[in-house]
Amino acid sequence: MGKVAAKIKVMPNSPDIDLDALQERLEESLPEGARINGFERDNVAFGLVALLPTVIVPDDAGGTEAVEEAFMGVDGVESVSVENVGRI
């Protein structure tokens, strides 16, 4: 069984949100078998900063759909989109 690495863009719903706390909430929301292998931050515009976690999931887990759904349920998240996916 292989693994899939996906970079996911998480847009907060406000430029005033505490990004460190949002990172913790994202990590806590992960479905079983998934893990985060680091975060990047991307300055979008007007003080808004997107989080870009790289998520590792088992290849047989149905891709990143469960992670995307979990992230959308996190307080403070406006949108979630997959930026890049590859097998490792």
Protein Blocks (a to p, Z undefined) as FASTA:
>chain_A
ZZdddddddddfbfkbcfklmmmmmmmmpcghiacebdadddfbghiacddddddddfkl
opjmlmmmmmmmpghiabdcdfbdcdZZ
